[in-house]
């Protein structure tokens, strides 16, 4: 009974600046992104993290290896930027 919300209180406005979001009532500043929204969407179409295939030769990457950091293919294609 002692911890009920006061029905007469004004609701607290959770103002958030651009680049920040509230999670569980705490303001979290999002890190600067180096890609535009369009570039992020294009990345989904070609990067092996999402396609499991090398964009250069089409070789398939091991789908069961989920903690991969480096994307190196036997054809010589590499991408360590993700």
Residue pairs with C-beta under 8 A, 6 or more apart in sequence:
14 22
14 25
16 22
16 27
19 29
19 30
19 32
20 27
20 28
20 29
20 30
21 27
21 28
21 30
22 28
33 40
35 43
43 50
44 50
45 51
46 55
47 55
47 71
47 79
47 82
48 54
48 55
48 61
48 71
48 73
48 79
49 68
49 71
49 82
52 60
52 61
52 63
53 59
53 60
53 61
54 60
54 61
54 73
54 75
54 77
55 77
56 73
56 75
56 76
56 77
57 73
57 74
57 75
57 77
59 73
59 74
59 75
61 68
61 71
61 73
69 80
70 78
70 80
71 77
71 78
71 79
71 80
71 82
72 78
